[in-house]
Amino acid sequence: MVIKKVKLSLFILGALFLVLLIGISFHHHIQDVLLKAHNKDLSELSIDEKLEDFDYLYNVLKDNYPYLEVSKRKTGFDWLEKREEFKGTIAKTKNNVEFYFAIDEILHLLQNAHTNIIGPDRYDMYREFYKGSGNYSWNRVINNKNVEAKYKKWTMILPKSKRIIPIDFKYVEGKYIIYSNLGDKDFLKQYDIPRFSTLISIDGIKVDEYIKNNMNKMYLTYDFKRNKLKTNNLFITCNDNERKELRFKTLDGKIIKKKLTGIQVENTNKYNINTDKVYETKIIQKDKIAYLKVWSFSYEYVEKDKEGIYSFLKSIKDYPYLIIDIRGNGGGSEGYYMENIVPALIEKPLSIQFYCLYRGGNYIKPFLKSRKIRTKPIEKLPDELNYPEETKRLFKSFLDSKDEIRPKNPVGFKGKIFLLVDDYVYSSAEAFAAFCKATKFATLVGTTTGGDGIGMDPAIVSLPNSGLLIRFPLEMGLNPDGTPNEEYHTQPDIYVEQRFDDFIEYVKYKENHFDVINPYDTVLNYVIKMINDQ
C-alpha cells in the first residue's frame, strides 16, 4: 500500500508538472503571438515605425483574414496587390494623426464592418466587454499596459470633429434622397434646396461612381436588386474652406445645382444606449396581430429585457400572428434572441448546422483556444454544398458547428411568426435572421440583410509602435447552402422595400409622432395586408 501511495503521489506530481509545463507553454505562445505593442511612449512615429506597423498588420491579415476573395468579388478591388501603394501612402503621412486615418482608410477598402480600428472613444467599452472566461486572448491584447498607455495619448491627439456637407441623404429605391438637415440650422432653406430631391452628382461625378470612389471612407453594402454598391445614409465629407458642387433633381423634375460648404460635427463612435430597454411592443389588431420591435441585441440588455419580453409573449400566446421587427438592428449578443425570444415561443428544440472556415494562420490560433474551438482539416469538409472557389485553396480547417435552442418556459404560442429585416441587420442580428430562415422559425420579409453574422467575435491585433488595436473576422461563416454569409447575406423569403412615395409620408409622420408603428411603413403594411387577405 505504501508503494502504491508513493507511485500515486509521484504520478500526481508528474501530472501537475506536465499541466504546469503545458500552461506555461500555452501562456508563452499567446504572449509571443498577441502582445506586440512595444514598451515605449507614443511620441511622433518615424516613417520606419509607421511602415513596421503597416507591414505587421498586412502580414497578419494576409495569413488570417478570411474575406480577401469575397472583398475582391464584391468591390473589384484586390487589397493584397496594393501593398506598395499602401506603403507609399503611409510614408507620406506627416504625423500620427495622418497615420491613424491612413490605416483607417486602408482597412475601409476591405469593406467589412467588423474590420476596423478600435477608436479611443470605444476602448473602455471593449475592455469591459471582454472580461471573463472565454475571452482570455481578447483580454490579453486589449489590457496590455503598453496599449493602454498609448491609447491615452491617442485620446488626446485625435480630432474631436470632422467637416461634412450639412445634408443627410437616405438611400431609397436605388436613389439618394434628401432626408434631413444636419446641425442646428435649416440649411435646406438657406440654400433653397427642396426637401426629398434626388442627388445626381457631386463635383460632376455621378453619385454611384462617387460612392465607389470613396469606399476608403465609408462602409458600403450591396443592393442585390440593382446589382450595385450603396450606402444607406450618405454623408459627404469635405475639407476646411472646400465647396462641393451638388446637382439635384427636385420632385417636380427640375435640375438644380448648388455649391455648399461643410459644418463641423462631432467625430465619435461612442457606444451609448441610454434607455430602459431596447424593445417595444404593440398590439396591431386585438386578438390577431402582435408586434415586437427590437432595436438592438446589446449584451447589456440581455438580462434587463428578459422579464418584459417574456411577459409580453405570454400575454399574446393565443394570437395567430406575431411580427418581430429587427430592421436597423446592428447586433450585439446572440444571447438576446437565444434567451429572450426563441425559447419562449417553441415547444421543441430548434437547431441550425453551419460551417466556419479558417485560413490556418498562427495569429488566430490562441483566440480559437480561448473558446475551446477544435477544427477539422479542410479536406474533410463535405462536398455537396455551394462553397466559394477559394475554399480548398486558401483555407486549412473548418468548424462543424450546431446551434441548438431549447424551449424554456414556453408560453404556448402556436401562431405564425414574421421577421422584418433590412441591410442594417448585422452581426448577431444577422445570426438571428439566418437561424430563423434555416429553421423556419419565422418567415423573413423585407430586404437582404447586412451579413457577417455566422461565427465568433472578431480577433484583435495590436500594432507594435502605435499600439492601435485592429479588429478583423477570424473565420468565414457559411450559410446552410455553403455560400459565404458575408458575401450573400440572408435573403428574405419575401422581398419588400420601402417605396419612395411611402418614404416621404413616413418621414413627415415621424416628425410629429413618436409611435413605434408608422402607417407609411411599406414593409409592415405588406405583412399586415397579407395576413388580412388570408
N, C-alpha and C positions, 0 to 999 in steps of 0.2 A: 504493500500500500504506500509505503514511504517513497519507493522508487517511482511509482505511478504519479504521486503528487509532485515529485521533483520534475519528472518528464512533462507533466501538465503545466507546471509553473514555467519551465523553460519554453514550452510551446507558446504559452500566453505571452511571455516576454518577447519571444521571437515574432509573434504575430503583431504585437504592439509596435515593435521596432519597424516591421515591414509597413504597417499602416502609417507610422510617423514618416518613414522614408518616402512613401508614395505621396503623402500630404505635402512634404517639403518640396518634392519634385514637381507636383502639380502647382503648388503656390509659386515656385520659381518660374515655371513655364508661363503662368499667367503674367507674372511681372515682366518677363522678357518680351512677351508679345504685346502687352497692353500699355505699359507705363513708359511712354516715350518722351513726355514733357521734361525738358531739361531743368535742372535746379538753378535757374538764373532769372533775375528780374526782367520784366518785359520793358526793355528800352527800345529805341528805334532799331528795327531789324535791318541787318545788312542785306544786300542782294543775295549773297550766298546763303544766308539763313532763310530767306524767303523761298529760294529755289529748293533748299533742302526740305522745307515743309511741303512744298508742292510735290516734289519727287516722292516723298514718303506717302502722301495721300494718293498720288497717281498709282503707285505700285500696290497699295492696299486694295484700291478699287479694281485695278486690272486683274488681280488674282482672286478677289472675293465677290465683287459686285455681280448680282445675277441678271441685271436688265440691260446689259450693253447692247445686245442684239435687238431686244424689244425697243429700246430707245432709238436705235438706228431705223427700224421699220416705221416707228411712229412719227419721227421728225425728219428722216433723211439725213441726219447729222451723225457722223462717225466720230464719237468722242475720243476714242483711243488714238485715232490718227492725228489729232490736233495737239499732241503733246508739245511739240516745239513751238507752235503758235501760242499755246498757253504759257509756256516758259517765257516767251518774249513779252507777253502781257504782264506777267509777274515782275520781270526785270525792270519794266518801265515805271512801276509804282514808286512814288516819291516818298511815301511814309506808311506807317502801319495802317492808317485808316484806308488808304487806297488799296493796300494789300488785302485787307479784310473784304472789301467789296469786290475785288478781283476774284478771290476764292469763291465768294458768294455767286458771282455771275458764272463762273466755270461750272459750279455744281448745278445751277439752274439749267444748264444745257443738257443735263441728263434727264430733265423733265420727269422727276419723280418727287412727289411732295414729302416723302419720307427721307429724302436725301438733301441735307441742308446743314448749315452751321447752327449750333445751339447758341443763340444770341445771349448776351449778358442779362437781358431782361427776362430770360426764361431759365437761366442757370439754376437758381434756387428751386424752381418748380421741379426740375429733373432730379436734383439732389434728393428732394423729399420723396419723389415718386419711386425711385429705385432703391429705397431702403428695404430691408427684409430679406428673407430666404428666397433663393432662386434668382437673385439679382446680383450675385457676387461680382461678376465681371463688369457689369454696368457701374456698380457702385465703386469698384476699384478705379475705373477710369475717371469718373466724374469727381470723386472725392480725393483725387490725387492733390496733395498740398501744393505742388508746383502749378497745377492747373488752376486751383482756387486763387492763388496769388496773382496769376496772370489775368484771370477774369476780373478781378477787382480793378486792374489797370484798364482793361478793355471797356469797362463800365464808364470810366472817366473820360476816355478819348473819343468814343464813337459819337457821331452827331445824334441829337435827340429829335431831329425833324428832317423832312425832305420836302422838295418843292414839286407840286403836281398841278395840272390844269384843274380848276375847281368845278369839274362836272363829273358825275358818276354815270357811266354807261352800262346798261344791262343788256345781256345777250338774249334776244327773243326771236324765235323762228329764223335763226340764221343771220340776224342783223343786230347792230349795236344801237340801242335806243337811249336817248337822254332820259335818265331816270330821276335824277335829283341834283341839287346844288351840293357842293362840298364847302364846309366852312359856315360862317355865320351870316354872310351876305347873300342876297338874291342875285347871283351872278348871271343867271339866265335873263333876268330882266335888265340888268346893267348892260349886257352885251346884245340885248334884243334877239335872243335865240329862243324860238318856240319850243316848249317842252314836248317831249315824245318825238322830236325829229330824229331822223336816222343819220348816223355818222357815215360819211362816204370815204373821206381820206384825211390823212394827217401829213402836212407838209408835202402834198402832192402824191403821197404813197397811198394806194388803196388800203382800206382798213385791214383786210385779211392778210395782205402782204406785210403790213406794218406789224401785225400780231406775230407773225412767224419770224420777222427780222428782230424782234425784241424778246425772243424766248430765253435770252440770258438774263432777263429782268423780271419775268413773270412765269408762274406755273400754268401750263395750258392743259386743257382736256380735249377729248376728241368728240366731234359731232358725228356720230355714226350714221345719222340720217343723211347728212350733206357731205360726208367724207372730207372734213377739214378740221384743222386745229382751231381752238377758240378759247376764250376766257369768259367766265360768267359775268364778272364785273371788271370793266376796263377802266383803269386809272392811268392817265398819260403823264409820265414824269417829264420834268424839264430842268434846265439849269437856271441859275440866277440870271435875271435880265433877258432870258430867252423868250421869244414869242413864237408860238406854234400856230400855223395856219390850218384851220379845220374847215372842211366842207360838209354841209348837212343837206338833207332833203326833208323838207317840212311835211306835215300831214296833208297839206293841200298841194303837194308836188313841186313847190318852189325849191330851187337850189340856192343856198346862201353860203357865203364864205366869211369867216371871222378869224382875226388874229388875237390870240389870248395869251396872257402871261400867267404864271403859276402862283400858288399861295403855299405857305409853309404849313405842313401838317405833322402831327406827332409821328415819329418813326419808331413804332413799338409793335411787338408781337406778344405782349404780356398775356398770360393765360389768366383770365379773370372772369369767372362766372359768379356773380353776386346775386343769388336768388335762392329762395327756399327749396325749390325743386326745379327739375329740368323737363317736366312733363306737364301736359294739360289734358283734361278730359271734357267730353261734351256728349250730350245725347242729341243726335241729329233728328231722329224720328223715334218717339217714345215706343218702347217695346219692340223696336225693329232694328235701328241702326245706331250703334255706339261708336265713339271716336276717341282714339288715344293718340295724342301728339307727343313725340319725344324729340326734343331739340338737340340733346347731346347724350352720349353714353359715358360722361365723365366719371372716372373712378371714385371721385369724392361723393357721388350721389347714388352709388350702388346701394348702400345701406339706407341712406336718407329717404330714398323714394320707394323702398320696398313695400312698406306697410300701406302707403297711399295707393299705389298701383294695384296691390292685391285687393284692397277694399273696393276699388272701382270695378275690377274684373269680377269680383264676387257679386256685385250689385247688378251686373248686366249678363249674368251667366245664362239666362234664358233667352237672350236676344238671338235672332237668327244671323245677324251680321255684325262684325267688328272691323272697323277700319283703323289700322295702325299707320301713322304718318311719320316717317323718318326723313323726309326731304329736308335738306340743309344740315343733316347730322353728320359731322366730320369724324365721329368715332369717340374713342376714349378707352373704355374697358369692356371686353366681351362679357364680363361678369354681369353687366347691366341687363342684357337680354337673357343670358343663361340663368340668372337667378330671379329676375323681377317680372319677366314677361312669359317666356315659354313654359316653365314648369307648371304654372297655374292653369294653363289652357290646354294641356294634353292629358290623355288618360293612359298612354303607354309611351315607352321611351322612343325618342327620335334620334337618328344618328346620320352623320354625313361622313363619308370617307373621302380623303383628299391626299394628294401627294405634294411634297415640297422638295425642290431640287437645290443642291448645294454645289458650289464651284469647287470646293476642296482646298481653298486657300488656308494657310495656317492661322491667319488673324482671327477668323470667326470661331475656331475650334473651342477656345475657352468659354465663349458665350453658349455654345451648344452644351458643353459640360455643365455649365451653371444650371441649365434647365433639364439636365439628365436626358438629353436627346441622343438616341442611338440611331445612326443612319445605316442604310444598306448600300452596297455597291450599285452604281447606276446600271450595270449590266443586268441586274435582277428586276429592273423596272418593267412591269407588264407592257406588252407591245400593242395592245388593242386600242389605245386612246390616241387622240389627235394632238400629239406633243409638238412643240416648236422644233424647227430644224436643228437648232444648236444643242438639243438635249444631250445626246451621246458625245458630242464634240467638245463641249465646254464644261459639262457638269460631271462630277466624280461620284456623287452619292445622292440618296434621296431618303425622305422620311415618309413612311406609310402610316398615316395617322387617321384616327377615327374620333370625331367629336360626338359625344352622346349626351343628350339632355334627358333626364328622367323626370317624371311627374313629381311634384311636391305640393301637397295640399291642393289638389286640383279643384277648381271651383265648379266643374261640371259643364263647362261651355261646350256645346256641340254644334255651334253655328259655323259659318264660313268667314274666313279672315282675308282681308285685302291689305297689302303692304304698299304704301305710296313711296316711290323712290325718285331720285334725280341724281345728277352727277356731282352734287355736293356730298353724297353718301360715300364715305371713305373709311378706310382702316377697319376698326371693329364694327362700325355700322355697315360697311361693305360685307364683312363676315356674316352679319345677321341676314342681309339680303341673300347672300349665297346659300346660307343654311335654309332659309325659307323656300327658296326655289328648288333646291335639291331634295328636300324632304316633303315638299308640297304642304308645308305648314301654312303657307299663305300664298295667294295669287299676287304677283308683283304688277303694279300699274304705275306708269309714269315714263321717265326716260332712262337711258342707260346709266348705271351707277358710276362712281368715281374710280373703283378698282383698288388694288393692293391691300386686300383685306384678309388674305389667307396666309397664315404664318405667324411668327412671333415678333417681338419688339425689334426694331432696327438695332444693329450694333452701333457702338460709339467708338470713335478713334480720336486720340489727342495728337495734335501736331507738335513736333519736337521743340520748336523755338517760340512760336506764337502761343502755344498752349490751347489753340482753338479746338473745340470739340465738334466733330463732324458725325452726323447720323447717316446711316445707309442701311437698306434692307440686306439681310444676310442670306435670304433664300428666295427662290421663285415659287410662289404658291400657285398651284394649278386648279382650274375649275374641274368639276367632276368629269368633263369630257376631255380633259388633258390640255386645254388651251391655257396660256398664262392669264391669271386673273388681272394682272396689271395691264395687259395688252387688250383683252377683250371685255374685261369688267364683268358685270352681271347684267344680262339683257332682260328687260321686263317681259312678262308674259303678254301684257297688253301695252303697246306703246301709245302714250298720250303726252303731248307737250302743251304748255301754256300758249294759248292763241294771242296774237298781237292785240286784237280788239279787247279781249278779256283783260290783258295785262294793263292797258290804260285805265280801265274801270277799277281793276284790282288795286292799283296804286292810289287812285283817288279815294277809294273806300277806306283803305288802310290808314290814310292820313287823318281821318275823322272818327275812326272806330278802333277799338282795341280787342275785338273779338278774335279768338283763335281760328274761327272759321270765317273765310271771306266768300261772299256769294258769287264772286267772279273768279273763283279758283277752277280753271278748266278741268284739271285732273280729278279733283274731288267731285266736281259736278258730274263728270263722266261716270264715276263709280256709283254715285247715288242714283243716277238715271238708269244705269244698267241693272241695279238692284230692283228698282221700282218697276222696270219693264218686264221683269221675270214673272 
